[in-house]
Amino acid sequence: MSLNCKDLLGLEHLDKKELQTILDSVKPFKDLFTRSVKKAPTLIGKTVVTLFYEPSTRTRNSFEIAAKRLSADVVNVTVGTSSVVKGESLIDTGKTLEAMKADYIIIRHSLAGAPDILARNLNASIINAGDGFHEHPTQGLLDLYTMYEKKKKFEGLKVLLVGDILHSRVAKSNIWALTKMGAEVAVSGPPTLIPEDIKNLGVKVYYDLDEAVKNADVVNILRIQLERQQENLFPSVHEYVELYQLTKERLGLAKPGVLIMHPGPMNRGIEISSDVADSKNAVINEQVTNGIAVRMAVLYLLKKRKNVSSN
């Protein structure tokens, strides 16, 4: 989403100024939550379509609530009962939705690059809600906003990502955005779940979680994708728990004010213990609230930029 773009496809190609513009736009929408009527007329007459080829609860519902709070009409397309199961291509599905006057299409797809394909072929604004192992830009933005809200800065902030870095689109969006904003990013997890070239992104690697948490201002714990266990990428869940679960004992090694984050859904008792997830350091539920405000800001900015480009 450059300043002249109609789409949000990822954070990799946004610069610091663009990221800051998005973050600065979030607070007015979050302030709206404190009012008795939590709606604004920003998108009256606009239609927002959620097109999810993968299961989702948090992201899909968050986008739907965000759009409705901006007074948009919202349509959910259930791929399993749509023409997709009859062989309709992604582009044809997109063009059909556009012919129905969809102004925004929010897409989640198992293939990296699927949102880009729609963006190149449609006039509607395309928002990437997660594509393969590539990116999840609005999750990255809500993570950034939560850190900024709590820590008031990015310069010098030490952020640790823990877990399956290799397959995580959340990790990639976090890394690209945080490094541009001046944060110091580190990762920790089993060697088989850490990309070999990740140091090229300016990221520090720890294989010892006890050592990693000592320096962190923020620990963002990623969901272990248990389906990956079939690929033998780590010996056992039990071993992962022993070496990489964030426990109360490990939390005791960290700075007193460390933030504990998780994009959800959590595997309690695997990547995070319940007492840590429910601790005063955890801002996991606040991330969910911030996600709605961030997505409202994204929808607003895309409308604003689309209007400017059409004039």
Buried (B, 14 or more C-beta within 10 A) or exposed (E): BEBEBBBBBBBBEBEEEBBBBBBEBBBEBBEBEEEEEEEBEBBEEBBBBBBBBBEBEBBBBBBBBBBBBBBBBBBBBEBEEBEBEEEBEBEEBBBBBBEEEBBBBBBBBEEBEBBBBBBEBBEBBBBBBBBBBBBBBBBBBBBBBBBBBBBEEBEEBBBBBBBBBBBBBBBBBBBBBBBBBEBBBBBBBBEEBBBEEBEEEEBBBBBEBEEBBBBBBBBBBBBBBEEBBEEEBBEEBEEBBEBBBBBEEBBEBBBEEBBBBBBBEBBBEBBBBEEBBEBEBBBBEBBBBBBBBBBBBBBBBBBEBBEEEEE
